[in-house]
Amino acid sequence: MTTPILVSSAIFVVCLGLIFTEKVNRVIIGLAGAILMMIAGRILNFYTEEQAISAIDWNTLGLLMGMMILVSLLEPTGFFQF
């Protein structure tokens, strides 16, 4: 295995382990993992900043953000209680 694969796998496994322990908020772990992955990718030169930005699926992020806004607006009304 090459160094980039090992480093990426290690970051992924550590993030999953921290998420499973539930001692730190999942959002913080996810953001930290993403930032570490970008830093590792830049230091080890297995992708550039342009490649990292182009890999982001903005349509998916927009859909998720819209769903979160909709849920946060409907939750106080009791919409999700059966």
Backbone as CSV, one residue per row, in Angstrom:
resi,resn,N_x,N_y,N_z,CA_x,CA_y,CA_z,C_x,C_y,C_z
1,MET,0.843,-1.189,0.000,0.000,0.000,0.000,0.881,1.243,0.000
2,THR,0.361,2.270,-0.624,1.117,3.511,-0.693,0.813,4.386,0.522
3,THR,1.657,5.362,0.732,1.509,6.255,1.882,0.183,7.020,1.870
4,PRO,-0.258,7.598,0.731,-1.549,8.312,0.761,-2.722,7.422,1.171
5,ILE,-2.709,6.173,0.729,-3.793,5.259,1.102,-3.760,4.979,2.596
6,LEU,-2.585,4.765,3.136,-2.464,4.486,4.569,-2.889,5.686,5.413
7,VAL,-2.446,6.877,5.020,-2.795,8.081,5.782,-4.298,8.336,5.713
8,SER,-4.877,8.240,4.523,-6.321,8.451,4.370,-7.119,7.422,5.157
9,SER,-6.687,6.180,5.108,-7.375,5.122,5.854,-7.274,5.350,7.352
10,ALA,-6.108,5.788,7.812,-5.922,6.044,9.241,-6.832,7.179,9.712
11,ILE,-6.910,8.258,8.940,-7.787,9.376,9.300,-9.239,8.904,9.351
12,PHE,-9.647,8.120,8.365,-11.019,7.612,8.304,-11.336,6.721,9.502
13,VAL,-10.444,5.796,9.828,-10.680,4.864,10.939,-10.720,5.610,12.272
14,VAL,-9.826,6.575,12.455,-9.820,7.350,13.702,-11.121,8.144,13.832
15,CYS,-11.575,8.754,12.741,-12.840,9.502,12.785,-14.010,8.584,13.118
16,LEU,-14.061,7.419,12.487,-15.139,6.476,12.802,-15.086,6.034,14.263
17,GLY,-13.887,5.751,14.753,-13.742,5.354,16.151,-14.226,6.433,17.103
18,LEU,-13.889,7.688,16.804,-14.344,8.789,17.652,-15.857,8.974,17.572
19,ILE,-16.421,8.764,16.398,-17.878,8.872,16.259,-18.571,7.785,17.069
20,PHE,-18.037,6.565,17.050,-18.656,5.459,17.781,-18.579,5.648,19.291
21,THR,-17.542,6.330,19.790,-17.445,6.550,21.234,-18.456,7.585,21.724
22,GLU,-18.904,8.461,20.835,-19.874,9.513,21.143,-19.410,10.458,22.247
23,LYS,-18.098,10.626,22.395,-17.577,11.563,23.391,-17.434,12.965,22.810
24,VAL,-17.357,13.038,21.477,-17.245,14.322,20.792,-18.375,14.383,19.767
25,ASN,-18.889,15.569,19.540,-19.974,15.754,18.582,-19.552,15.262,17.194
26,ARG,-20.458,14.556,16.517,-20.172,13.991,15.187,-19.810,15.058,14.169
27,VAL,-20.438,16.213,14.263,-20.168,17.283,13.307,-18.726,17.756,13.429
28,ILE,-18.268,17.913,14.659,-16.893,18.353,14.894,-15.912,17.320,14.360
29,ILE,-16.191,16.052,14.605,-15.312,14.988,14.117,-15.300,14.967,12.592
30,GLY,-16.458,15.099,11.976,-16.533,15.098,10.515,-15.776,16.254,9.892
31,LEU,-15.954,17.449,10.446,-15.233,18.611,9.933,-13.731,18.474,10.147
32,ALA,-13.341,17.998,11.325,-11.915,17.807,11.597,-11.321,16.766,10.651
33,GLY,-12.056,15.687,10.402,-11.580,14.661,9.477,-11.431,15.196,8.069
34,ALA,-12.398,16.001,7.626,-12.319,16.586,6.285,-11.135,17.535,6.163
35,ILE,-10.922,18.346,7.188,-9.790,19.274,7.169,-8.470,18.511,7.192
36,LEU,-8.383,17.490,8.042,-7.162,16.673,8.078,-6.901,15.986,6.744
37,MET,-7.964,15.516,6.101,-7.814,14.853,4.809,-7.298,15.834,3.762
38,MET,-7.800,17.072,3.777,-7.319,18.075,2.829,-5.868,18.448,3.100
39,ILE,-5.520,18.589,4.373,-4.135,18.919,4.724,-3.205,17.784,4.325
40,ALA,-3.595,16.557,4.634,-2.762,15.401,4.277,-2.621,15.281,2.769
41,GLY,-3.696,15.513,2.043,-3.639,15.442,0.587,-2.725,16.485,-0.007
42,ARG,-2.718,17.653,0.579,-1.847,18.724,0.075,-0.389,18.456,0.434
43,ILE,-0.138,18.008,1.663,1.242,17.744,2.090,1.835,16.575,1.321
44,LEU,1.048,15.514,1.139,1.544,14.319,0.447,1.386,14.413,-1.072
45,ASN,0.843,15.526,-1.553,0.708,15.805,-2.988,-0.062,14.742,-3.748
46,PHE,-1.166,14.224,-3.174,-1.968,13.312,-3.968,-3.203,13.992,-4.534
47,TYR,-3.384,15.274,-4.275,-4.326,16.111,-5.013,-4.040,17.571,-4.721
48,THR,-4.592,18.440,-5.574,-4.406,19.881,-5.417,-5.666,20.489,-4.801
49,GLU,-5.580,21.776,-4.471,-6.751,22.461,-3.921,-7.895,22.476,-4.933
50,GLU,-7.566,22.650,-6.205,-8.594,22.677,-7.242,-9.319,21.335,-7.328
51,GLN,-8.580,20.245,-7.221,-9.201,18.921,-7.261,-10.088,18.696,-6.040
52,ALA,-9.648,19.186,-4.885,-10.449,19.027,-3.666,-11.756,19.808,-3.775
53,ILE,-11.699,21.031,-4.279,-12.906,21.843,-4.426,-13.824,21.262,-5.496
54,SER,-13.253,20.771,-6.591,-14.088,20.221,-7.664,-14.745,18.900,-7.256
55,ALA,-14.238,18.238,-6.225,-14.826,16.978,-5.760,-16.079,17.201,-4.917
56,ILE,-16.327,18.434,-4.498,-17.506,18.736,-3.684,-18.739,18.728,-4.574
57,ASP,-19.758,17.995,-4.175,-21.022,17.956,-4.919,-21.958,19.000,-4.312
58,TRP,-21.986,20.172,-4.928,-22.746,21.290,-4.394,-24.244,21.027,-4.424
59,ASN,-24.722,20.242,-5.392,-26.154,19.914,-5.447,-26.579,19.110,-4.222
60,THR,-25.746,18.155,-3.819,-26.055,17.352,-2.636,-26.035,18.209,-1.381
61,LEU,-25.045,19.086,-1.257,-24.987,19.969,-0.093,-26.199,20.896,-0.046
62,GLY,-26.626,21.400,-1.199,-27.817,22.246,-1.249,-29.067,21.492,-0.834
63,LEU,-29.197,20.247,-1.298,-30.346,19.423,-0.918,-30.360,19.170,0.585
64,LEU,-29.216,18.802,1.147,-29.143,18.547,2.585,-29.451,19.805,3.390
65,MET,-28.922,20.941,2.964,-29.172,22.184,3.684,-30.656,22.549,3.620
66,GLY,-31.265,22.375,2.455,-32.692,22.654,2.327,-33.538,21.757,3.209
67,MET,-33.173,20.475,3.279,-33.914,19.550,4.137,-33.755,19.921,5.603
68,MET,-32.559,20.324,6.007,-32.336,20.709,7.402,-33.140,21.954,7.757
69,ILE,-33.201,22.905,6.838,-33.994,24.116,7.081,-35.472,23.761,7.209
70,LEU,-35.962,22.919,6.315,-37.364,22.506,6.355,-37.696,21.782,7.658
71,VAL,-36.837,20.872,8.081,-37.067,20.134,9.328,-37.032,21.078,10.521
72,SER,-36.077,22.016,10.534,-35.997,22.937,11.674,-37.210,23.862,11.739
73,LEU,-37.837,24.141,10.602,-39.052,24.960,10.609,-40.285,24.160,11.010
74,LEU,-40.343,22.881,10.628,-41.522,22.063,10.916,-41.501,21.432,12.307
75,GLU,-40.323,21.232,12.875,-40.226,20.556,14.171,-40.966,21.286,15.292
76,PRO,-40.831,22.604,15.435,-41.553,23.277,16.531,-43.074,23.193,16.411
77,THR,-43.586,22.947,15.225,-45.039,22.872,15.043,-45.606,21.521,15.450
78,GLY,-44.739,20.537,15.730,-45.193,19.204,16.091,-45.519,18.347,14.886
79,PHE,-45.046,18.729,13.725,-45.344,18.028,12.477,-44.890,16.574,12.500
80,PHE,-43.801,16.280,13.202,-43.226,14.937,13.181,-43.710,14.049,14.321
81,GLN,-44.640,14.516,15.126,-45.180,13.692,16.208,-46.400,12.949,15.700
82,PHE,-46.468,11.686,15.992,-47.581,10.858,15.506,-48.680,10.814,16.542
